Structure formats: C-alpha cells, structure tokens
Amino acid sequence: MSHLHERKEKNCLNCQGELVGRYCHQCGQENLEPKETVWHLVTHFFNDITHFDGKFFETVRFLLRKPGYLSLEYMRGRRMSYLNPIRMYVFTSAIFFIILFSFGKPEKMARESALTTNDVKITMDLGALRNDTSRLKKDLAETTDDDDKEDIREKLAYRQIQIATIEKDYADSPRKKFDKDTLNAFVARAYTDSLAAGNYDLAKQKRFKHAMRNFGKQMGDQSGAEESFELMGWTIHYHDAAQYDSAERALPDSLRDGWLKHWLIRRSIEIRGEFREDRRLFMEHLIDNIFHSFPKILWISLPIFALILNVLYFRHKKYFYVNHGIFTIHFYCATFIQLFFLLMLYEIAKSVSTHWIKALIFLVEFAVVLWMIIYPYKAMRGFYQQRRAKTFLKYVIVFSTMSFINILLLAIFLMISVFSV
C-alpha cells in the first residue's frame, strides 16, 4: 500500500469507473492523489521491485532459514505472501553482480596480475643439461610402458641435439646459461637442416612440429620480434600472422595445423600484436569479458539444472518441469545472497587489521561456506520430501553433473572471451 493520501473523489482516474473502497474493481488502480514528491518516486521504485513492505524480507527469511519451503508453497498455490520467484531472481542477481563488478574492477585486477607475474626465466648450462640427460636415461631403464619409453627417447634426442650444439658453438664458454627459447631454437635449427636435406625421419617424431614452430623464433630474433608465448600447451614464436602462414607453407601437408588450431594460433598472434604496446589493456578486456560471462553461464545452466531434476524425479507425477524450475530459481537466489554475504565479509576482512576480528570473520565465512554446501541437500529434502539416503544420492548426482556442466560452460565462455577481445 502506498503512503500517499487517498483522494476524496470516488471515481478512478485511470478508467473513470465508480469506486467502492480504495482500489478500482475494474483496473485495480489505487485511488491516490496524483501529485508525488521525489521521495515518493524513490520509495515507489523500491517497493515495486522488492515489495519492501514486508514481502521481500519475509521471502528472504524463509529462503535462507527453511530451504525448499518457498518452492513447496509456490507449488501449493500460496504465492501472494512472498515475492515472485522471477522478480526475486532478477533483483538478487542484479544486486550481486553490481557489487561484484564494483569490487572486482578489471583495471585493478589486471594491475595486480601484472605485479604478481613471474617474469624470471629458467636457464640451464651444459652441466645441467648433461645431468638431465642422465636422469632421462635412468627413467628409460626403469619404465616398462612402451608409450613412456618412446616419449623419454624423444626427450633424450632433444637434449642430445642441444648438448651437441652447445659443445660445437660454445666450446669456449661451457658455463654459459641458455633459456628455454634458445634451447628450443637449437633443436629447430637441427630439424630444419634435416628437412632441407630431404631427411624426413625426424619429421615422423611427434616433437618435430613443436621444433618447427620454434623456427619462427630464429626468424623473430633476427627481426627484433618479442619473446614466445604459450597457448593451450603450444609454444608460439611468431611475430605476426604472415610469419606463421609462411612457416606453415614450408611444412608438408600432413604436418600442417588443422583448421581449428590454425585459426586459434593465428587469432592469438593477431590479438598479441594488437595489444603489444599495452598488455595490461588486454588483461582488462579479458577480465571484463570473463566477469560479464558469469550471468550468462548461470542463465544457461538454470534450465539445465531443472532438467536434471526433472529426470531424477520423473516417477513423481505431481512434479512438472516448471516446479523444478521454480525450485532452481529459489536455489540460485539463495546462492546469490550467500555469495553476497561472503563478498561483504571478504571486503571487511581486507579493511581491518585487528587479528581477532579477522579470525572472527574467517569463522563466519567458514560457517557460510559450510551452509552453502549443506543448503542444496536441505532444499531438496524440504521440497521433494524423500528419505535422507535417496535425497543425498540425488544431491551428489545433481551437483557433480552441474559442476561438470558449469566448468564446461566456463571453459567455452573463457575461450570466447579470449578470442573476442
């Protein structure tokens, strides 16, 4: 009910119908004075979204204290006393993500990432390479798996080429240290020489393509190219896309990258070139894309969650897909509120320096996390009202499946975020 004054006239301003009481029986509009203050507009806005006249807080209270109760009440048709589930989801998710985005600013996180990045390169001298060769020989003698043996043999060949190159070119400085890129370049040069001589025996080894990728590093060193970078386990040394295309054309058709790998590598080189002057800007864009992917992931996973519940409870004919959907929405709303509490506690802990207060906040955080783990089980038992053992088994199935699906969705959106920067 609004706090504005009721009009003395008994005609509806909206439809001109005759009024009996405070509300119009035809259109439902309240018979209030049309003049409003700014404060009335603000309070009306919040009342319209959340029903702060008791409905919102009553809904939150039951949502957190009696898991599954609101979904059961909704299915029974008792709905006017509580906030609508869709409205509750929109409001709680909006507030949570607004707070999350305000605390987790991309530029701040990119700056912290840059400060914590370890730029120290691991280097090895001739002695270290020989010691590694001895270790590989020992591993080769001890292993019984054929695939492992083949892998160790190729690693040994890798090291032997590096050692031979250093002994030949750096005989006068045996203590000189070499980083990974330089050692890879030694192998690439040896493999490239073999390929130029028409010797394709080395090309049959699975490490050959990796070595050929390092051929771009040699060209990059001569043209002032930047250092290599890693992408999904691939080491990429190309300065630009044209250099990558040139290296690919030099390979036999059977050894060239597939279309997907070719696109991924080529796109990563283009992005790296675009943000070469300011790599922190790339991190800002990437973090911003990832952050804004979370609401999409949750929105996609919500109907999948309900579908899994529908499959698990298919024998219970009184539950329809919509009922599972309402249960899922309530569960997601509770999760947003609990994560909001954790976020607030984390920010408070960062701002205080007193140890006992930090310890107290940690205990509260632990209690919230523990309740978040228990909450889904309690909600399923409260809504579906099955025995504890059955509910626990279905709880494990649902949340192990959803964990896999959410990780998969996160990986897909992460990939999209990286290559859409």
C-alpha positions in Angstrom: 0.0 0.0 0.0 1.3 3.4 -0.9 1.9 6.1 1.7 0.2 8.8 -0.4 -3.1 10.4 0.6 -6.3 8.8 -0.7 -8.5 11.0 -2.9 -11.8 12.1 -1.6 -13.4 11.7 -5.0 -14.8 8.2 -5.7 -14.0 8.0 -9.4 -11.0 6.1 -10.9 -8.5 8.5 -12.6 -7.4 5.7 -14.9 -10.7 4.2 -16.2 -13.3 6.6 -14.7 -15.1 3.7 -13.0 -17.1 4.2 -9.8 -15.1 3.3 -6.8 -16.1 1.3 -3.7 -13.2 1.3 -1.4 -9.5 2.3 -2.0 -9.0 0.3 -5.2 -10.8 0.2 -8.5 -12.6 -3.1 -9.1 -12.2 -2.7 -12.9 -8.5 -1.9 -13.4 -7.1 -2.2 -9.9 -5.5 1.3 -9.7 -5.3 2.8 -6.2 -7.3 6.0 -5.7 -4.5 8.3 -4.6 -3.6 12.0 -5.1 -1.7 12.2 -8.4 0.9 14.7 -7.0 4.1 12.9 -5.8 7.4 14.1 -4.3 10.8 12.8 -5.3 10.9 10.7 -2.1 7.6 9.1 -3.1 9.1 8.2 -6.5 12.2 6.6 -5.0 10.2 4.6 -2.4 7.7 3.5 -5.1 10.6 2.3 -7.2 12.0 0.0 -4.4 8.5 -1.1 -3.4 7.7 -2.1 -6.9 10.8 -4.1 -7.3 11.1 -5.8 -3.9 7.8 -5.1 -2.1 9.8 -3.7 0.9 6.5 -3.5 2.8 7.5 -6.9 4.4 7.2 -9.2 1.4 10.9 -9.1 0.4 12.3 -9.6 3.8 9.8 -12.3 4.6 10.8 -14.1 1.4 14.5 -13.9 2.2 13.9 -15.2 5.7 12.1 -18.3 4.5 14.5 -18.7 1.6 17.6 -18.9 3.9 16.1 -20.5 7.1 13.8 -23.1 5.5 15.4 -24.4 2.3 12.8 -25.7 -0.1 9.9 -24.3 1.8 9.2 -21.4 -0.7 9.2 -23.7 -3.7 6.7 -26.0 -1.9 4.5 -23.1 -1.0 4.5 -21.9 -4.6 3.5 -25.3 -5.9 0.7 -25.4 -3.4 -0.6 -22.1 -4.8 0.3 -19.9 -1.8 2.0 -17.1 -3.6 0.7 -13.7 -2.6 2.6 -13.7 0.7 6.0 -14.0 -1.0 7.9 -12.2 -3.7 7.5 -13.7 -7.2 10.5 -16.1 -8.0 11.3 -14.4 -11.3 11.3 -11.0 -9.7 13.4 -12.3 -6.8 15.9 -13.8 -9.2 16.3 -10.6 -11.3 16.7 -8.5 -8.2 19.2 -10.7 -6.2 21.3 -11.5 -9.3 21.4 -7.8 -10.3 22.4 -6.6 -6.8 25.0 -9.4 -6.5 26.7 -8.7 -9.9 26.6 -5.0 -9.5 28.5 -5.4 -6.2 30.8 -8.0 -7.7 31.7 -5.8 -10.7 32.2 -2.8 -8.5 34.7 -4.6 -6.2 36.4 -6.7 -8.9 37.3 -3.9 -11.3 39.1 -5.2 -14.4 41.8 -2.5 -14.4 42.6 -3.2 -10.7 42.8 -7.0 -11.2 44.9 -6.5 -14.4 47.3 -4.3 -12.4 47.5 -6.9 -9.6 48.1 -9.6 -12.1 50.9 -7.7 -13.8 52.5 -7.1 -10.4 52.4 -10.8 -9.5 53.5 -12.2 -12.9 56.8 -14.1 -12.6 59.0 -12.9 -15.4 62.1 -14.8 -14.3 63.2 -17.3 -17.0 64.6 -20.7 -16.1 68.1 -21.2 -17.6 70.4 -24.2 -17.9 74.0 -24.6 -18.6 75.9 -27.5 -20.2 76.3 -29.3 -16.9 72.6 -29.1 -16.1 71.7 -30.5 -19.5 74.1 -33.4 -19.0 72.6 -34.1 -15.6 69.1 -34.1 -17.1 70.3 -36.5 -19.8 71.5 -38.9 -17.1 68.1 -38.7 -15.3 66.3 -39.4 -18.6 68.5 -42.5 -19.2 67.7 -43.7 -15.7 64.0 -43.2 -16.3 64.2 -45.0 -19.6 65.8 -48.0 -17.9 63.2 -48.2 -15.2 60.0 -47.6 -17.1 58.0 -50.5 -18.6 55.3 -48.6 -20.5 56.1 -48.5 -24.3 54.5 -45.1 -24.7 56.5 -43.6 -21.8 59.7 -45.2 -23.3 59.0 -43.5 -26.7 58.4 -40.2 -25.0 61.6 -40.4 -23.0 63.6 -41.4 -26.1 62.4 -38.3 -27.9 63.3 -36.1 -24.9 66.7 -37.7 -24.8 67.2 -36.9 -28.5 66.0 -33.4 -27.8 68.7 -32.9 -25.1 71.4 -34.6 -27.1 70.9 -32.1 -30.0 71.0 -29.2 -27.6 74.2 -30.5 -25.9 75.9 -31.2 -29.3 75.0 -27.6 -30.5 76.4 -26.1 -27.3 79.6 -28.2 -27.5 80.1 -27.1 -31.1 79.2 -23.4 -30.9 80.1 -22.5 -27.3 83.1 -24.7 -26.5 85.0 -21.8 -25.0 82.2 -20.9 -22.5 80.9 -24.2 -21.0 79.2 -22.3 -18.1 77.1 -20.2 -20.3 73.3 -20.5 -19.5 70.6 -20.8 -22.0 66.9 -20.2 -21.6 64.1 -22.5 -22.9 63.6 -20.5 -26.1 67.2 -20.6 -27.1 67.4 -24.4 -26.4 64.3 -24.9 -28.5 65.8 -22.9 -31.3 68.9 -25.2 -31.3 66.5 -28.2 -31.9 64.5 -26.3 -34.5 67.7 -25.5 -36.4 68.8 -29.1 -36.4 65.4 -30.3 -37.6 65.2 -27.6 -40.2 68.6 -28.6 -41.6 67.4 -32.3 -41.7 64.3 -31.3 -43.5 66.2 -29.2 -46.0 68.5 -32.2 -46.7 65.4 -34.3 -47.5 65.6 -36.3 -44.3 62.0 -36.8 -43.1 62.8 -39.4 -40.4 62.8 -36.8 -37.7 59.6 -35.4 -39.1 57.8 -38.6 -38.0 58.5 -37.8 -34.4 55.7 -36.1 -32.5 58.1 -33.4 -31.3 59.0 -32.4 -34.8 56.2 -30.0 -35.3 56.9 -28.4 -31.9 60.5 -27.9 -33.0 59.4 -26.5 -36.4 57.2 -23.9 -34.5 60.5 -22.7 -32.9 61.9 -22.0 -36.4 59.8 -18.8 -36.1 61.8 -17.8 -33.1 65.0 -17.8 -35.1 63.4 -15.5 -37.7 62.0 -13.4 -34.9 65.3 -13.0 -33.2 66.7 -11.5 -36.5 63.8 -9.1 -36.9 63.6 -7.9 -33.3 60.5 -9.9 -32.6 59.2 -10.3 -29.0 59.6 -13.4 -26.9 57.4 -16.5 -27.3 54.1 -17.2 -25.5 52.1 -20.2 -24.6 48.6 -21.1 -25.9 46.8 -24.2 -24.7 50.2 -26.1 -24.4 51.5 -24.8 -27.7 54.6 -22.6 -27.7 54.2 -19.8 -30.3 57.2 -17.8 -31.5 55.7 -15.9 -34.4 55.9 -12.1 -34.6 52.9 -11.8 -36.9 50.3 -13.8 -38.8 52.2 -13.6 -42.0 55.3 -15.2 -40.4 53.1 -18.1 -39.1 51.5 -18.6 -42.6 55.0 -18.7 -44.1 56.2 -21.3 -41.7 53.0 -23.4 -42.3 53.5 -23.4 -46.1 57.1 -24.7 -45.6 55.7 -27.8 -44.0 54.4 -30.9 -45.8 50.5 -31.0 -45.9 50.4 -33.9 -43.4 52.3 -31.8 -40.8 50.4 -28.6 -41.1 48.0 -27.5 -38.3 44.3 -28.3 -38.6 41.8 -25.6 -39.4 40.8 -25.1 -35.8 44.3 -25.0 -34.4 45.3 -22.8 -37.3 42.6 -20.3 -36.5 43.3 -20.3 -32.8 47.0 -19.7 -33.2 46.5 -17.1 -36.0 43.9 -15.2 -33.9 46.1 -15.3 -30.8 49.0 -13.8 -32.8 46.7 -11.0 -34.1 45.5 -10.2 -30.6 49.0 -10.2 -29.2 50.1 -7.8 -32.0 47.1 -5.6 -31.3 47.9 -5.3 -27.6 51.7 -5.4 -27.9 52.1 -1.8 -26.7 49.9 -2.3 -23.6 49.4 -5.8 -22.4 47.6 -4.7 -19.3 44.8 -3.3 -21.5 44.4 -6.9 -22.9 44.1 -8.3 -19.4 41.5 -5.6 -18.6 39.4 -6.5 -21.6 39.8 -10.2 -20.9 38.8 -10.0 -17.2 35.9 -7.7 -18.1 34.7 -10.3 -20.7 35.0 -13.1 -18.2 33.2 -11.2 -15.5 30.3 -10.5 -17.7 30.1 -14.1 -18.8 29.1 -15.3 -15.3 25.5 -14.1 -15.6 25.2 -15.8 -19.0 26.6 -19.0 -17.6 24.1 -19.1 -14.8 21.2 -18.2 -17.0 22.1 -21.1 -19.4 22.7 -23.5 -16.5 19.4 -22.8 -14.8 17.1 -24.7 -17.2 19.7 -27.5 -17.4 19.7 -27.8 -13.6 15.9 -28.0 -13.7 16.0 -30.6 -16.5 18.4 -32.8 -14.4 15.9 -32.6 -11.5 13.1 -33.5 -13.9 14.9 -36.6 -15.0 15.8 -37.7 -11.4 12.2 -37.2 -10.2 10.4 -38.4 -13.3 8.5 -41.1 -11.3 6.8 -38.4 -9.2 4.0 -37.3 -11.4 3.0 -34.3 -9.2 6.2 -32.5 -10.1 6.3 -30.8 -13.5 9.3 -29.2 -15.2 8.0 -25.8 -14.1 8.1 -26.9 -10.4 11.7 -28.0 -10.8 12.4 -24.6 -12.5 10.9 -22.7 -9.5 13.0 -24.8 -7.1 16.1 -24.0 -9.2 15.3 -20.3 -9.2 14.9 -20.2 -5.4 18.2 -22.1 -5.0 20.0 -19.7 -7.3 18.5 -16.7 -5.4 19.8 -18.2 -2.1 23.2 -18.8 -3.6 23.4 -15.1 -4.8 22.5 -13.9 -1.2 25.1 -16.2 0.4 27.8 -15.2 -2.1 26.9 -11.6 -1.4 27.5 -12.2 2.4 30.8 -13.8 1.6 31.8 -10.9 -0.6 31.0 -8.4 2.1 32.9 -10.4 4.7 35.9 -10.6 2.4 35.9 -6.9 1.8 35.5 -6.2 5.6 38.4 -8.5 6.4 40.6 -6.6 3.9 39.9 -3.3 5.6 40.6 -4.3 9.2 44.0 -5.0 10.7 43.0 -6.5 14.1 43.8 -10.2 14.2 40.9 -11.3 16.4 38.4 -9.6 14.1 40.0 -11.3 11.1 39.8 -14.6 12.9 36.1 -14.0 13.7 35.3 -13.1 10.1 37.1 -16.2 9.0 34.9 -18.3 11.2 31.8 -16.6 9.9 33.0 -17.2 6.3 33.6 -20.9 7.1 30.1 -21.2 8.5 28.6 -19.6 5.4 30.5 -21.8 3.1 29.5 -24.9 5.1 25.9 -23.8 5.0 26.2 -23.3 1.2 27.3 -27.0 0.9 24.5 -28.3 3.1 21.8 -26.0 1.7 21.1 -27.8 -1.6 20.6 -31.1 0.2 18.3 -29.5 2.8 16.4 -27.7 0.0 15.9 -30.9 -2.0 14.7 -32.8 1.1 12.4 -29.9 2.1 10.8 -29.6 -1.4 10.7 -33.2 -2.7 10.3 -34.8 0.8 12.1 -38.0 0.1 14.1 -40.2 2.5 17.6 -38.9 3.5 19.5 -41.6 1.7 17.7 -41.1 -1.6 17.9 -37.3 -1.3 21.6 -37.5 -0.6 22.3 -39.7 -3.6 20.4 -37.4 -5.9 22.1 -34.4 -4.3 25.5 -36.0 -5.3 24.3 -36.8 -8.8 22.9 -33.3 -9.4 25.8 -31.3 -8.2 28.5 -33.5 -9.6 26.8 -33.2 -13.0 26.2 -29.5 -12.7 29.8 -28.9 -11.6 31.0 -30.6 -14.8 28.5 -28.6 -16.9 29.4 -25.3 -15.3 33.1 -26.0 -15.8 32.4 -26.8 -19.4 30.4 -23.6 -19.9 33.1 -21.6 -18.2 35.7 -23.1 -20.5 33.6 -22.3 -23.5 33.0 -18.7 -22.4 36.6 -18.3 -21.4 37.6 -19.3 -24.9 35.1 -16.9 -26.4 36.3 -14.2 -24.1 40.0 -14.7 -25.1 39.4 -14.7 -28.8 36.8 -11.9 -28.8 38.9 -9.3 -27.0 
